[in-house]
């Protein structure tokens, strides 16, 4: 029997290029940041599983679970994920960045 659990998602997203007709292309390299969000899941996801996530103004999107570790300091599981698709659209990127439920955290 599974029970719902609150976990912290630690999401890695791909870099993207913002193209503008009036300006030079802008490359956003997300390799040195992760996006964090608390989510309630029906059971602790395992490595290799897919997890559906949401951001305020975008359709739900999938991420691939890399691993889940218990954090004594936070007293919850941290589920490390990567964005499922090879590239992220500017709309999805802005939805995550501008959603107050998501926090951008630089890697140390």
C-alpha positions, 0 to 999 in steps of 0.5 A: 500500500502506497501513501502520499509523500511530500518530496523536494524535486531537484530538477536539472533542465537543458540549456536554451537559446532565446532568439530575437529578431532585433537582438543577438541570440541569448544562450541560457546555460542551466548547467550550474543551477537546479530548480527546486519545488515541493510536490506531493507524490503517491509514493517515492519515485524510483530511478528511471521512472517518469514524474509529471511536474507543473509550472504555473503557465505551462502544460504539465511536463515530464522529468526522469528520476535519477535518484531519491535521497533522504535529507536529514537536514530537511527531513524529507526525500529529495528526488533528483530529476532531469527534464525528459526532453532534449530541449526546453521551449522558452515558454516552459523555461519562463513558466518554471523561472517565473512560478513562485513554487519553483526556486532557482538554486545555483550549484556550489 
